[in-house]
Amino acid sequence: MNARPIHFFLTIALIPIALMVSGFQPVRYITVRHAEAAFSDQQIAVTEEAGRLYIPLDIFSEKTGYGIYTNEQKQKCVLYIEDEKATFTADNPFVILNERVWQLPWQPRWREGTMQVPVALLESLFGENNTVRLRFDREKNLLTVSKAENVNITDVAITPKENGTVISVRVTDEFEKRDISTKITNGWFHIEIHGGKAVESLAERITPRGIISKVEVIPLEGVVSLAFRLKKRIIDRDITLDPDKRYIYVSLRTNEKVAVETRNEAALEKQKREWLIDTIVIDPGHGGKDPGAIGKGGVREKDIVLGVGLKLGAIIKRNFPDIKVVYTRDRDVFIPLRKRTQLANENRGKIFISLHCNSNPNHKARGFETYFLGADQDKNEQARNTVLKENASIQFEDASERERYKGVNFILATMAQSAFIRQSQYLATTVQSSMAQGMKPIGLHSRGVKQGRFWVMVGATMPNILIEMGFVSNPYEAGMLKKSATQMKIAQSIFEGIKKYKKDIEAAI
Ligand SMILES: [Zn+2]
C-alpha cells in the first residue's frame, strides 16, 4: 500500500487539460505560509448575492490555517492546501489547480479588498478530497468547515445495473486485491478492506440503491468493513481495481433483472434536462459604433449579421417553440465582446452562435466558413486575418474594458474551453455542411470548418461557433448578402445544422 498525494477532484462537466503547450510559463508565487492545518470545526459567514453563496477566502485561510497568497493588484489568490495549490482570479471562470486549468460555472469575485469564492466552487474542490469537509447551514447562512479524520476511503457509490449492482469505493491509498475480502452474514454483504481507514459518518453520504437497502461503515483496528443490507440474494460477486487504483469496484450479480428505482430515474431525468438544447444564444457581431467590415456599395457587416440573426431566431422559435432564444443584440447597438459571452452564460445558453461577415483586400476571396475556438489555430493567412479582423472589435471598447483582455492568456483560455471543444467542433461541422448544401444553389461556396482564437468565444461556458457567412469585399457576395432572401436562406441552413446537432446530442444523453 503506497500513500499517494490527495488530489483535488472536480466532477461532472469539468474536464482537465494539462498544460502541454510549449512556451507556456506558469506564474510563480511565493508561499506566504504553509501551515500544517489542524483545526476543529470552524464557522464562516456566507454572503448571498443573486442566489449565489460566497465566502471570503482570507477568512477561510485564517480559520483553517491553510496558506494564502494574495495579489491585490491583479485580484488573484493562491490557496495552498497541503500538497495542493489553487489559483483564483476575480471575475474569471478559470481556476488553476496545480498545473491544470479548469473552467467553472461559478466565478470568484473581488469585494472589499478580498477574494470571495462561491461555496459551490469550494464544495466541488473538496467534494472527493478527504482533507476538508464542508457543511452549509442554509438557515443560519453559516458554512462549517471541518478537518476530516485521517482516512483513505473517501466515498462509496452504488450503481444499479440490469442484473445486479456495482459498488464503487473511492480510495486515496493504493490497495491490492489481497487487501480486500468479502463475506455475507445475516443478509448483509461485507467488503473488508485491510489497511482501510474511513469514518462511520461516511455511511450518511451513501445512497442505497438497486438491491441495497441500507449501508453501514464499520471502522475497526487496521481494517474497515463496509456493510450493505441486501434486498435480493446474490449469486456471484467480483472485485476489480481501476488501473489508477483510485477505485475498488465490487459487482454483485443477481439472477433476475432488477427494476431501476423511480427515484433514480427522476434524478437521471433531471441530469438529462441539463444537457437538453433548450436555450440558444445568437450573437450578431459588431453593431452601433462598430460597423464591422464595410464592403462593396457600402454594405455593412453589422447590418447583414443582424438580419440573419433575427431570421435565425424566428426560425428556431417557429420550429421549437420551447427553445429560449437569446440575442446578444437585436438592434443596432454596440456590445463589448466580453459582455456577449457573459450574457450567454447568465442565460445558461446551451449553444452560442456568433455571426460575422468576412472581407479581404483580394476582392476575389469568397465563401463562408465556420470557426470553433481550438488550440490549433489555422495557420493559413486568410484564417489568421479573419481572427485579427474580428478581434479588432475591441478597439471600439472603452479603455478599462480593453485592459481586461490583456490579462487573459489565450492559450490558457483556449485550453480551459476544452470541455466544449469537441461539441463545438461537431456543431461547426453540422452547421457548415448544412450551409454547404443550402448555399450551393445560390452560388455561395464552402471554405470548410476552421479553428481560430476569437475573443468573443473566450469565456463562453457552452459549445460555441463563429460563422463567417461570406465576403462583403467580394462584389457578388456583397450583393447577395444584403438581400433579405439570401439572409433567409443562410438562416435556414444554419438552423438545419443546429437541428441536426440538437438531435444527435440529445439522442446521446
Ligand atoms: Zn465580424
Residues whose N, C-alpha, C, O or C-beta is under 5 A from the ligand:
A	BS01	ZN	G285 G292 H356 C357 E390
